[in-house]
Amino acid sequence: MKIILTESQYRMCLLEDFKTQKIKYIQQGYPENTVEYYLNYFREIKDKKYKQLFDTINGVDVKNRIDIDSYKNFKDLEIVVDYVKGQVNVNKNTKIDIKNDIKTSGKPIYEDENVLIYYADSPKACVQYKGSVPYSWCIARKDSSNMYNTYRYRNHEPAFYFVKIKDRTKKELNVLSLLKTSFNGKFKDPYHFFVVQVIKNANIKDETKKQYYVTSANNDGDKYISWNNILEIDPKLKNLQYLFVPKPLSEEEKNEYNLFKDGISDEKYCKLLFERKKNYINITLKLSDKKFECTPDELKNFYIGMGIGLSDYQFDLIKNNDSLVKRSIQIANRLIEEVNKNDDALYSLTSYHFKIADKNLVKKVLINYYNNHINSIINGILKITINNEVNFINAKGDFIFNTWLKWVDDFYEGLAIIEDKNNKFNFINTNGEIISSVWFRSAKDFLNGFAEVKNDDGETNFINTNGKLVIDKWIKYEVIGDFKNNLVPVQNIRYFKNFINTDGNLISDTWFKSFYYLTNGLIYVNNMDYDVNLINSDGNFIFDDWLDKIEDFNYGFAIITNNDGKSNFINDYGKIISDIWFNEVYPFKRRGYAMVQNDNDEYNYINSEGDLISNVWFDYGESFDDIYAR
């Protein structure tokens, strides 16, 4: 039997799949906030059907890339998301500005006329193409999904180095500039700039052993290679192997990371000395309100500089400190300006940044963002997603909601589910208007004009497109289907079925073993004795006495059999068409006649009105075919 899921059921299955994978990835040793970041981004890639998802990506052997269950290892998901993210967040009509070249936040350790090498020594290490190029790629991020420590504290404890090949970089950017083309996220020469990871036990004198992970500027996955392989990428690195030294972690660093990685209590944090508090911030990238309160001003400044964003309470703590407020506004302005160059910069922002940043700058950036995403605008508003927060903007750069939302679903039948920061749900229409005055504990997508919702007690109801509840009383039973024919199917703890009407009452004292919908609006049900009946859209039984059998409809009529073994026909409305119950009947044919048999085994025919066509009964008969009966 083929099972067909509604769109709402399908999306609920997807959410369950994501929850299952989230647990698996955390069990693989990855931080929850990192896993959540990548799953959220994968969901967006999947929903928007980015074709780059199916590109050839080094180090990835996942056949069904659109199915989250296919990613058995978090590393595969990480590589795919980072690759696609690097390709699709840059499709703006911008040209390369070679004057500004590239900015790197690593520590420079070597430079000659050919190469420039940096050591990436912190979670903030990034390569950013400056000027009008909206492209950057990082070992990590400024938000709580930062991957630097996840990489650094793996078994091989890699040390990170950025390598810029000067002539290839100049040529690459110059070519793109001369072509006057919009940057699509893929460089012709992906190794004009690349990252080298050196594993902890690497022997820098061994040029043949694989002990380096190399990632190109296209961010298309890691290659595990030898130093000789690196020289094949560019011979200008010859004799520079000594610069790429491994930097294994000390036991103290390992112990510190293991102690801090999952967080510690506010009380323990407040007792830490200055340097250990700084280490904690570097590892976790997140401070609770209490932790922030007992953090020295110098470290508050350090924390603000990381661009993570403050809570309202934390900002209140510093509002009388002019230097920290100034620093907060400065960082917020800088981060928001980055959105003009790189859409992905949005994911490092919080509503706090928009709240404190220069209002004219915010408007300017949001208007530019709006105009660059014309194809995603619905009824004049554009969905904007930042770090676990969602809002909508209009053409003037104004936010539709004063309070940011936690989540906004796609639109179905012109309405989308929204979730606020209190984990309550509602719906908005395509004008950004909330349709219900009530916020619900959960909600499902609209289907045929109705959506299932639950209250705080876990009881169920349905709302219409005007946001009004359609059932007078909340349903305490488990709902097992959609609101249809003014009825809601439910089941009790013994898995027996029934229906609730719009008054909120059960339509029958009798519970059913099963039911299914007929195409004519009737509902087929059977009771505990396997007797059958039909229910109409008013919730009433068609037959006073339960039947033994109801067969499928054929040319608008169905054969029914009572418990005495006698048969008749019903039409599409469930009405019995004949006053006579027959010993046996045969299906209606195209010409509108059906053969029937009486108790004497004699034959006759009835028409669609249930009338016998002859006063004479025959010893022999055949069903009407398309033309006649013999």
TORKOLMAR-245833 format. One record per residue (C-alpha): x, y, z; residue number from 1; chain. Coordinates in steps of 0.02 Angstrom, whole numbers, plus 32768, in hexadecimal, padded with zeros to 4 digits. Layout:
<pts>
PT     c1     c2     c3     i   ch
PT      X      Y      Z   NUM    A
...
</pts>
This chain:
<pts>
PT     c1     c2     c3     i   ch
PT   8000   8000   8000     1    A
PT   8043   80AB   7FD2     2    A
PT   8045   8127   8062     3    A
PT   8031   81DD   8032     4    A
PT   8065   8260   80B3     5    A
PT   801C   830E   80BA     6    A
PT   8096   839F   80AB     7    A
PT   8082   83BE   8165     8    A
PT   80A6   8307   818F     9    A
PT   813C   8308   811B    10    A
PT   8186   83A2   8170    11    A
PT   816A   8355   821C    12    A
PT   81C9   82BA   81E1    13    A
PT   8257   832A   81A7    14    A
PT   825F   837F   8250    15    A
PT   8268   82D6   82A5    16    A
PT   82F6   82A2   822F    17    A
PT   8356   8341   825B    18    A
PT   833D   8323   8316    19    A
PT   837D   8270   8304    20    A
PT   8417   82A7   82A3    21    A
PT   8439   8334   831F    22    A
PT   8443   82B5   83AC    23    A
PT   84B6   8244   8345    24    A
PT   852D   82D3   831A    25    A
PT   8537   830C   83CF    26    A
PT   8560   8258   83FF    27    A
PT   85EE   8260   8380    28    A
PT   863D   82E6   83EE    29    A
PT   8605   8389   839B    30    A
PT   85BE   841B   8401    31    A
PT   8501   842D   83FC    32    A
PT   8504   84E2   83BF    33    A
PT   857A   84B3   8332    34    A
PT   850C   8422   82FD    35    A
PT   8471   8490   8303    36    A
PT   84C6   8515   8298    37    A
PT   84F1   8499   820F    38    A
PT   8446   8444   8213    39    A
PT   83EE   84EC   8204    40    A
PT   845B   851C   8170    41    A
PT   8442   8471   811E    42    A
PT   8385   8485   8130    43    A
PT   8390   852B   80D2    44    A
PT   83FE   84DE   804A    45    A
PT   8382   844F   8038    46    A
PT   82E7   84BF   8036    47    A
PT   8331   8537   7FB5    48    A
PT   8370   84A5   7F4A    49    A
PT   841C   84EF   7F29    50    A
PT   8467   8492   7E94    51    A
PT   8516   84A3   7EE1    52    A
PT   84E1   841B   7F5C    53    A
PT   8503   839D   7ED3    54    A
PT   85AF   83DC   7E9E    55    A
PT   8646   836A   7EAD    56    A
PT   868E   838F   7F5A    57    A
PT   8733   8348   7F95    58    A
PT   8727   82CD   8025    59    A
PT   866B   82B5   801A    60    A
PT   861B   820F   7FE8    61    A
PT   8563   822D   800E    62    A
PT   84F3   81ED   7F83    63    A
PT   844C   823D   7FB4    64    A
PT   8486   82E9   7FEB    65    A
PT   83D8   8330   7FFF    66    A
PT   83AF   82B0   8088    67    A
PT   83F3   82DD   8134    68    A
PT   83F2   8225   8166    69    A
PT   8477   8204   80E1    70    A
PT   84F7   8268   8144    71    A
PT   8530   81E3   81BE    72    A
PT   85C6   824B   81F6    73    A
PT   85B9   8302   8228    74    A
PT   865B   8325   81CA    75    A
PT   8604   82FF   8124    76    A
PT   8577   8378   814D    77    A
PT   85F3   83FC   8183    78    A
PT   8657   83F0   80E0    79    A
PT   85BA   83F6   8072    80    A
PT   856B   8488   80CE    81    A
PT   860C   84ED   80D1    82    A
PT   8625   84CD   8018    83    A
PT   8574   84FC   7FE2    84    A
PT   8573   8591   8058    85    A
PT   8612   85CE   8007    86    A
PT   85C2   85C5   7F5B    87    A
PT   8511   8607   7F71    88    A
PT   8524   869A   7FE7    89    A
PT   8581   8703   7F69    90    A
PT   850C   8713   7ED4    91    A
PT   8500   87CF   7ED0    92    A
PT   8527   883E   7E3C    93    A
PT   85D3   8872   7E79    94    A
PT   867D   8879   7E29    95    A
PT   8728   8851   7E6E    96    A
PT   8785   88E6   7EB7    97    A
PT   883C   88B6   7EA6    98    A
PT   887A   8954   7EFA    99    A
PT   8845   8917   7FA5   100    A
PT   887D   8863   7F8B   101    A
PT   8866   87EF   8022   102    A
PT   8862   8809   80DE   103    A
PT   889A   877D   8151   104    A
PT   8884   877C   820D   105    A
PT   890C   86FA   822C   106    A
PT   89BA   8724   826D   107    A
PT   8A3A   8742   81E0   108    A
PT   8AD5   86D4   81F7   109    A
PT   8B2C   86DF   814D   110    A
PT   8B2D   8749   80AF   111    A
PT   8B99   8753   8013   112    A
PT   8B79   878B   7F60   113    A
PT   8B16   86EC   7F3D   114    A
PT   8AB3   86B9   7FD6   115    A
PT   8A65   86F9   8076   116    A
PT   8A46   867D   8103   117    A
PT   89DB   8696   819E   118    A
PT   89C5   862E   823A   119    A
PT   890E   8625   826D   120    A
PT   891A   8624   8328   121    A
PT   886A   864D   8363   122    A
PT   87B2   8626   8348   123    A
PT   87A0   86CB   82EA   124    A
PT   8818   869C   825D   125    A
PT   87CB   86CA   81B4   126    A
PT   87F5   86EE   8100   127    A
PT   878C   877C   80BB   128    A
PT   878D   87C0   800A   129    A
PT   8780   887C   801F   130    A
PT   8739   8905   7FB2   131    A
PT   8695   88D9   7F5D   132    A
PT   86B1   881D   7F5F   133    A
PT   862B   87D0   7FD0   134    A
PT   8691   8737   7FFD   135    A
PT   86EB   86F8   8096   136    A
PT   8716   8652   80E4   137    A
PT   874E   8629   8192   138    A
PT   8790   859D   81FD   139    A
PT   8706   85D2   8272   140    A
PT   867E   8653   8291   141    A
PT   865A   86DD   830C   142    A
PT   85BE   8688   834D   143    A
PT   85A4   85F3   83C0   144    A
PT   85B2   8578   832F   145    A
PT   866E   859B   8327   146    A
PT   86CE   8506   82E2   147    A
PT   8781   8539   830C   148    A
PT   8787   84D9   83AF   149    A
PT   872A   8446   8362   150    A
PT   87B7   8438   82E2   151    A
PT   8846   8465   8356   152    A
PT   8818   83E7   83DB   153    A
PT   87FF   8353   8368   154    A
PT   8874   82BF   837B   155    A
PT   88F3   8303   82FE   156    A
PT   88F1   83B2   834F   157    A
PT   8912   8412   82AD   158    A
PT   896E   84B8   82A5   159    A
PT   8926   852E   8221   160    A
PT   8986   8592   81A0   161    A
PT   8944   8607   8118   162    A
PT   89AB   860B   8078   163    A
PT   899C   8697   7FF8   164    A
PT   89F5   8680   7F50   165    A
PT   8A0D   8735   7F1D   166    A
PT   8A16   872B   7E5F   167    A
PT   8988   86AC   7E53   168    A
PT   891B   8716   7EC5   169    A
PT   893B   87B2   7E5E   170    A
PT   8919   8755   7DBC   171    A
PT   887A   8704   7E00   172    A
PT   882E   87A7   7E3C   173    A
PT   8868   8806   7DA1   174    A
PT   8818   8787   7D2B   175    A
PT   8772   8792   7D87   176    A
PT   877B   8850   7D80   177    A
PT   879F   8854   7CC5   178    A
PT   870F   87DD   7CA2   179    A
PT   869A   885A   7CF8   180    A
PT   863A   87C7   7D3B   181    A
PT   85D8   87AC   7DDA   182    A
PT   8635   873B   7E53   183    A
PT   85E1   8691   7E60   184    A
PT   8647   864A   7EF0   185    A
PT   86BD   85DF   7E89   186    A
PT   876C   8618   7E60   187    A
PT   87BF   85E0   7DBE   188    A
PT   885F   85C6   7E1F   189    A
PT   8825   857F   7EC7   190    A
PT   88D6   8574   7F0B   191    A
PT   8908   862A   7EFD   192    A
PT   88E2   862A   7FB7   193    A
PT   88CE   858E   8022   194    A
PT   88D1   8547   80D2   195    A
PT   894E   84C5   8110   196    A
PT   892A   845F   81AD   197    A
PT   89C4   840D   81F9   198    A
PT   899E   8376   8266   199    A
PT   89ED   836A   8313   200    A
PT   8A6D   82E1   82EF   201    A
PT   8AA3   8321   8245   202    A
PT   8B5B   830A   821A   203    A
PT   8B8A   83A6   81B8   204    A
PT   8C21   834D   816E   205    A
PT   8BB6   82C7   811D   206    A
PT   8B78   8307   8074   207    A
PT   8B1F   8268   803C   208    A
PT   8AB1   823E   80D1   209    A
PT   89FC   827B   80D3   210    A
PT   89F3   82EE   816A   211    A
PT   899D   838B   812A   212    A
PT   88E7   83B8   8108   213    A
PT   88D5   843B   8080   214    A
PT   8837   849F   8056   215    A
PT   882B   850F   7FBD   216    A
PT   87DB   85BC   7FB2   217    A
PT   8741   8568   7F67   218    A
PT   8728   8516   8013   219    A
PT   8703   8471   7FBC   220    A
PT   873F   83F7   8040   221    A
PT   87E5   83C2   808E   222    A
PT   886B   8360   8030   223    A
PT   88DE   82F2   8096   224    A
PT   8987   8301   8040   225    A
PT   8A45   8304   8052   226    A
PT   8ABD   8396   8046   227    A
PT   8AED   835E   7F95   228    A
PT   8A35   836B   7F68   229    A
PT   8A32   841C   7FAE   230    A
PT   8AC7   8448   7F3F   231    A
PT   8A61   8408   7EAB   232    A
PT   89DE   848A   7EDB   233    A
PT   8A65   850F   7ED5   234    A
PT   8B23   84F4   7ECA   235    A
PT   8B42   85A1   7F15   236    A
PT   8B2F   8550   7FC0   237    A
PT   8BCE   84EA   7FA5   238    A
PT   8C42   84EF   803C   239    A
PT   8BBA   8541   80A6   240    A
PT   8B7F   84A1   80F6   241    A
PT   8BD6   84D2   8199   242    A
PT   8B55   855E   81B1   243    A
PT   8AC4   84E5   81BC   244    A
PT   8AEA   849D   8265   245    A
PT   8A70   8432   82C9   246    A
PT   8A32   847E   836A   247    A
PT   89F2   83F2   83D8   248    A
PT   8989   8425   846C   249    A
PT   89D3   8423   8519   250    A
PT   8982   83B7   859D   251    A
PT   894D   8458   85F3   252    A
PT   88F5   8494   8554   253    A
PT   889D   83EE   853E   254    A
PT   8863   83EA   85F1   255    A
PT   8827   849E   85E5   256    A
PT   87C5   8479   8547   257    A
PT   8775   83DC   858D   258    A
PT   8745   843B   862A   259    A
PT   86FA   84D0   85CE   260    A
PT   86B5   848A   852A   261    A
PT   8609   845E   8570   262    A
PT   8603   84F7   85E1   263    A
PT   8615   8507   869D   264    A
PT   85A3   854F   8721   265    A
PT   8597   860B   873A   266    A
PT   85DD   85F6   87E9   267    A
PT   8679   8599   87AB   268    A
PT   8696   8615   871F   269    A
PT   868E   86AB   8793   270    A
PT   8719   865F   87FD   271    A
PT   8790   864C   8768   272    A
PT   8827   86BE   8756   273    A
PT   8834   8739   86C5   274    A
PT   8894   86CB   864A   275    A
PT   8826   8633   8668   276    A
PT   878A   869C   864D   277    A
PT   87D5   86D3   85A8   278    A
PT   87F7   861D   857B   279    A
PT   8743   85F2   85A6   280    A
PT   8703   867C   8534   281    A
PT   8774   8641   84A6   282    A
PT   8738   858E   84B8   283    A
PT   867D   85A5   84D4   284    A
PT   865F   864D   847E   285    A
PT   85C8   8667   84ED   286    A
PT   85AB   86B6   8597   287    A
PT   850D   86AB   85FE   288    A
PT   84CD   874C   864E   289    A
PT   8518   871C   86F5   290    A
PT   85C1   86F0   86A8   291    A
PT   85C4   8794   8649   292    A
PT   859C   87F1   86E9   293    A
PT   8637   87AE   8741   294    A
PT   86A9   87C7   86AA   295    A
PT   872A   8855   86B8   296    A
PT   870F   88EB   8645   297    A
PT   87AA   88C0   85E0   298    A
PT   8764   8813   85BB   299    A
PT   86B8   885D   859B   300    A
PT   870C   88C6   8516   301    A
PT   8760   8828   84D1   302    A
PT   86BA   87CA   84D0   303    A
PT   865F   885B   847A   304    A
PT   86EA   8862   83F9   305    A
PT   86C6   87AF   83C7   306    A
PT   8621   87ED   8382   307    A
PT   85B6   8769   83D6   308    A
PT   8534   87E4   8416   309    A
PT   84F0   880C   84C2   310    A
PT   844A   87E7   8515   311    A
PT   83DD   8879   854E   312    A
PT   8416   885A   8601   313    A
PT   84CD   885B   85CF   314    A
PT   84BB   88FE   8570   315    A
PT   8465   894C   8607   316    A
PT   8500   891E   866D   317    A
PT   8573   8982   85FB   318    A
PT   84FF   8A12   85C9   319    A
PT   8556   8A89   8642   320    A
PT   8603   8A59   8603   321    A
PT   861E   8ACD   856F   322    A
PT   86B5   8A70   852B   323    A
PT   865C   89C6   852A   324    A
PT   85BE   8A11   84DE   325    A
PT   8626   8A66   8459   326    A
PT   8682   89C2   8437   327    A
PT   85DC   8964   842A   328    A
PT   8596   89E0   83AB   329    A
PT   8639   89DF   834A   330    A
PT   8638   8920   833C   331    A
PT   857F   891B   8311   332    A
PT   8597   899C   8286   333    A
PT   862B   893E   8240   334    A
PT   85D0   8897   823E   335    A
PT   8535   88DF   81EE   336    A
PT   859D   8934   8167   337    A
PT   85E4   8888   813B   338    A
PT   8536   8854   8101   339    A
PT   854D   88C4   8068   340    A
PT   85E0   8857   8035   341    A
PT   85AA   87AC   8070   342    A
PT   84FC   876A   8096   343    A
PT   8547   86E9   810A   344    A
PT   8577   8777   8181   345    A
PT   84C0   8779   81B6   346    A
PT   84D7   86D4   8211   347    A
PT   8555   8723   8288   348    A
PT   84DA   87AC   82B9   349    A
PT   8456   87B1   8340   350    A
PT   83C3   8827   835A   351    A
PT   8433   887E   83DA   352    A
PT   84A6   88BB   834E   353    A
PT   8416   8909   82EE   354    A
PT   83D4   8955   838F   355    A
PT   8472   89B6   83BB   356    A
PT   84BC   89D9   8310   357    A
PT   84AD   8A7F   82B6   358    A
PT   83F8   8A87   8277   359    A
PT   8424   8ADA   81D2   360    A
PT   84A7   8A54   81B0   361    A
PT   842B   89C9   81D9   362    A
PT   83AB   8A14   8160   363    A
PT   842D   8A27   80D7   364    A
PT   846B   8974   80E8   365    A
PT   83BC   8929   80F4   366    A
PT   837E   898A   805B   367    A
PT   8415   894A   7FFA   368    A
PT   83F5   8898   8037   369    A
PT   833D   88A8   8007   370    A
PT   8368   88E3   7F57   371    A
PT   83E6   8856   7F40   372    A
PT   8362   87D1   7F67   373    A
PT   82D1   8806   7EF9   374    A
PT   82A7   8752   7ECB   375    A
PT   8288   8724   7F82   376    A
PT   820F   87B3   7FA7   377    A
PT   8159   8786   7FC9   378    A
PT   80D6   8810   7FCB   379    A
PT   815C   8893   7FE5   380    A
PT   81B0   8843   807C   381    A
PT   8250   87DE   8087   382    A
PT   827D   875A   8108   383    A
PT   8322   877C   815E   384    A
PT   8379   86F7   81C8   385    A
PT   8405   871A   8243   386    A
PT   8450   86AF   82CE   387    A
PT   83B6   864A   8304   388    A
PT   8344   86E2   82ED   389    A
PT   82CD   8711   8260   390    A
PT   8275   87AF   8228   391    A
PT   8231   87FE   8189   392    A
PT   8262   88A2   8138   393    A
PT   820A   8913   80BB   394    A
PT   824F   897C   802C   395    A
PT   8274   8A0C   80A4   396    A
PT   82E6   899E   810E   397    A
PT   826A   8998   819E   398    A
PT   8250   88FC   8207   399    A
PT   819F   88B6   8204   400    A
PT   81A6   8873   82B6   401    A
PT   81E5   88D8   834A   402    A
PT   8217   8835   839F   403    A
PT   8280   87B9   833E   404    A
PT   823B   870A   8327   405    A
PT   8293   8667   834A   406    A
PT   8258   8611   82AB   407    A
PT   81EB   862D   8211   408    A
PT   81B2   859D   81A3   409    A
PT   8191   85A5   80E8   410    A
PT   80E7   85E3   80AE   411    A
PT   805D   8564   808F   412    A
PT   7FB6   859E   804C   413    A
PT   7FF2   8650   8069   414    A
PT   801C   8636   8121   415    A
PT   80BC   8609   817E   416    A
PT   80D9   85C5   822D   417    A
PT   813F   8637   829D   418    A
PT   8191   8614   8346   419    A
PT   81BC   8699   83C5   420    A
PT   8248   8697   8446   421    A
PT   81D0   864D   84C6   422    A
PT   81BD   85B2   8456   423    A
PT   8108   85DF   842D   424    A
PT   80BF   85D2   837E   425    A
PT   804D   8638   830E   426    A
PT   8036   865E   8255   427    A
PT   8059   86F2   81E5   428    A
PT   8010   8719   813B   429    A
PT   8075   8758   80A7   430    A
PT   8061   880B   80E5   431    A
PT   80BD   87DD   8184   432    A
PT   8020   87E9   81EF   433    A
PT   8006   8771   8281   434    A
PT   7F5B   8720   8266   435    A
PT   7F2F   86E1   8315   436    A
PT   7F26   8739   83BD   437    A
PT   7F4F   8691   840E   438    A
PT   8001   8648   8411   439    A
PT   8009   858B   8411   440    A
PT   807C   8506   8459   441    A
PT   808E   84B9   83AB   442    A
PT   8048   84CE   82FD   443    A
PT   8048   8475   8255   444    A
PT   8040   84BC   81A4   445    A
PT   7F9A   84EC   8156   446    A
PT   7F46   8468   80EA   447    A
PT   7EA4   8489   808C   448    A
PT   7E84   8526   80F1   449    A
PT   7EA3   84E1   81A0   450    A
PT   7F39   84C8   8213   451    A
PT   7F4B   845A   82AD   452    A
PT   7F81   84B2   834E   453    A
PT   7F9C   847E   8404   454    A
PT   7F86   84E0   84A5   455    A
PT   7FF4   84DB   8541   456    A
PT   7F95   8443   8581   457    A
PT   7FBE   83E1   84E3   458    A
PT   7F09   83E7   84A7   459    A
PT   7EE7   83FA   83ED   460    A
PT   7E7F   846E   8382   461    A
PT   7E7F   84B3   82D1   462    A
PT   7E80   8566   8294   463    A
PT   7E45   85AD   81EF   464    A
PT   7EA2   862A   8182   465    A
PT   7E57   86B9   81EA   466    A
PT   7EAA   8674   8286   467    A
PT   7E06   863D   82D6   468    A
PT   7DF1   8598   8331   469    A
PT   7D75   8529   82D2   470    A
PT   7D4B   84B0   835F   471    A
PT   7CEF   84F0   83F7   472    A
PT   7D4C   8484   8475   473    A
PT   7E03   844F   8479   474    A
PT   7E1D   8398   844D   475    A
PT   7E67   832A   84D5   476    A
PT   7E79   828F   8467   477    A
PT   7F0A   826E   83F2   478    A
PT   7EE6   82BB   8348   479    A
PT   7F15   8245   82BA   480    A
PT   7EE6   82A9   8220   481    A
PT   7EB8   8351   81D6   482    A
PT   7E19   83B7   81EC   483    A
PT   7DAC   8377   815D   484    A
PT   7CF2   8374   813B   485    A
PT   7CDB   83D9   81DC   486    A
PT   7D1E   8344   823E   487    A
PT   7DC2   831C   8294   488    A
PT   7DFA   8265   82A3   489    A
PT   7E39   8234   8351   490    A
PT   7E6D   8197   83AC   491    A
PT   7E69   8161   8462   492    A
PT   7EF0   810B   84C7   493    A
PT   7EB8   8062   8482   494    A
PT   7ED2   80A4   83D0   495    A
PT   7E18   809F   83A8   496    A
PT   7DDA   812A   8335   497    A
PT   7D50   81AB   833A   498    A
PT   7D2A   825A   82F9   499    A
PT   7D16   8303   834E   500    A
PT   7C9A   837F   8302   501    A
PT   7CA7   843D   8306   502    A
PT   7C48   843F   83AC   503    A
PT   7CDC   83E2   83F5   504    A
PT   7C78   8343   8415   505    A
PT   7C8F   828F   83DE   506    A
PT   7C15   8264   8353   507    A
PT   7BF5   81B5   8396   508    A
PT   7BF8   8151   8435   509    A
PT   7C3D   80C5   83C9   510    A
PT   7CF9   80C2   83AA   511    A
PT   7D3A   807D   8306   512    A
PT   7DC5   8006   82DA   513    A
PT   7DEF   8066   823C   514    A
PT   7DB0   80E5   81BE   515    A
PT   7DDA   812F   8116   516    A
PT   7D9A   81BE   80AD   517    A
PT   7D37   819D   800E   518    A
PT   7D49   8211   7F79   519    A
PT   7C94   8249   7F88   520    A
PT   7CAA   8298   8034   521    A
PT   7C69   8201   8095   522    A
PT   7CD1   81A8   8119   523    A
PT   7CD8   80EB   8120   524    A
PT   7CE3   80A4   81D2   525    A
PT   7CDE   7FF7   8222   526    A
PT   7CB6   7FCB   82D6   527    A
PT   7CFF   7F4B   834F   528    A
PT   7C97   7EC1   82FD   529    A
PT   7CD9   7EF5   8252   530    A
PT   7C2D   7F33   821E   531    A
PT   7C33   7FCB   81AD   532    A
PT   7BDA   8071   8198   533    A
PT   7BEE   8119   8144   534    A
PT   7BF8   81C5   8194   535    A
PT   7BC5   8264   8138   536    A
PT   7C0D   8314   8149   537    A
PT   7B90   833B   81D3   538    A
PT   7BDC   82B0   823B   539    A
PT   7B41   8243   822D   540    A
PT   7B3B   818B   8205   541    A
PT   7AEC   8164   815E   542    A
PT   7AA2   80BD   8194   543    A
PT   7A3F   809D   8232   544    A
PT   7A78   7FE8   8230   545    A
PT   7B2E   7FBD   8215   546    A
PT   7B54   7F5B   8177   547    A
PT   7BBD   7EC1   8156   548    A
PT   7C16   7F0B   80BF   549    A
PT   7C24   7FA6   8051   550    A
PT   7C80   7F8E   7FAD   551    A
PT   7CD9   800F   7F42   552    A
PT   7C75   808B   7EDA   553    A
PT   7C60   8061   7E23   554    A
PT   7C0F   80DC   7DAA   555    A
PT   7BCA   813D   7E3F   556    A
PT   7B84   80A8   7EA1   557    A
PT   7BC5   8032   7F25   558    A
PT   7B84   7F86   7F55   559    A
PT   7B54   7F73   800C   560    A
PT   7B2D   7ED3   806B   561    A
PT   7ACC   7ECA   810E   562    A
PT   7AE5   7E4F   819B   563    A
PT   7A5D   7DDE   8153   564    A
PT   7AC6   7DC9   80B6   565    A
PT   7A51   7E32   8049   566    A
PT   7A97   7EB4   7FD0   567    A
PT   7A68   7F5D   7F89   568    A
PT   7AB9   7FF9   7F41   569    A
PT   7AE1   80A7   7F83   570    A
PT   7B06   8142   7F1B   571    A
PT   7B8D   81C3   7F37   572    A
PT   7B29   8211   7FC5   573    A
PT   7B1A   816C   8021   574    A
PT   7A61   815A   7FF8   575    A
PT   7A1C   80A9   7FDD   576    A
PT   79D0   80AC   7F2F   577    A
PT   7959   8016   7F35   578    A
PT   78CE   7FE4   7FAB   579    A
PT   78F8   7F2E   7F86   580    A
PT   798A   7ED1   7FD7   581    A
PT   79CA   7E4C   7F5E   582    A
PT   7A17   7DA2   7F73   583    A
PT   7AA8   7DDB   7F09   584    A
PT   7AD3   7E75   7EA0   585    A
PT   7B56   7E9D   7E1D   586    A
PT   7BB1   7F41   7DFE   587    A
PT   7B65   7FCC   7D96   588    A
PT   7BA3   7FD9   7CE4   589    A
PT   7BC4   806F   7C78   590    A
PT   7B13   8071   7C2E   591    A
PT   7ACA   808C   7CDC   592    A
PT   7A83   7FDE   7CFF   593    A
PT   7AAF   7F56   7D7C   594    A
PT   7A7A   7EA0   7D81   595    A
PT   7A26   7E60   7E20   596    A
PT   79EF   7DB5   7E5F   597    A
PT   7958   7D8A   7ECD   598    A
PT   7942   7D00   7F4E   599    A
PT   7908   7C89   7EC5   600    A
PT   79AC   7C9E   7E67   601    A
PT   7952   7D00   7DDF   602    A
PT   799E   7D96   7D88   603    A
PT   7968   7E47   7D5E   604    A
PT   79B4   7EF3   7D46   605    A
PT   79A3   7F98   7DA1   606    A
PT   79C9   8047   7D63   607    A
PT   7A22   80D4   7DBE   608    A
PT   7980   8101   7E18   609    A
PT   7975   8052   7E62   610    A
PT   78DE   8020   7DF9   611    A
PT   78CD   7F74   7DAA   612    A
PT   78CA   7F84   7CED   613    A
PT   7859   7EEC   7CD5   614    A
PT   77C5   7EA0   7D2E   615    A
PT   7804   7DF6   7CF7   616    A
PT   7892   7D9C   7D4F   617    A
PT   7904   7D2E   7CE5   618    A
PT   7952   7C85   7D02   619    A
PT   79F3   7CC2   7CB3   620    A
PT   7A48   7D6B   7C9F   621    A
PT   7AEC   7DC1   7C7D   622    A
PT   7B2B   7E69   7CB8   623    A
PT   7B10   7EFB   7C44   624    A
PT   7BAB   7F20   7BE0   625    A
PT   7BC1   7FC3   7B81   626    A
PT   7B2E   7F9C   7B0B   627    A
PT   7AB3   7F16   7B43   628    A
PT   7A8B   7E7C   7BAC   629    A
PT   7A5A   7DD3   7B69   630    A
</pts>
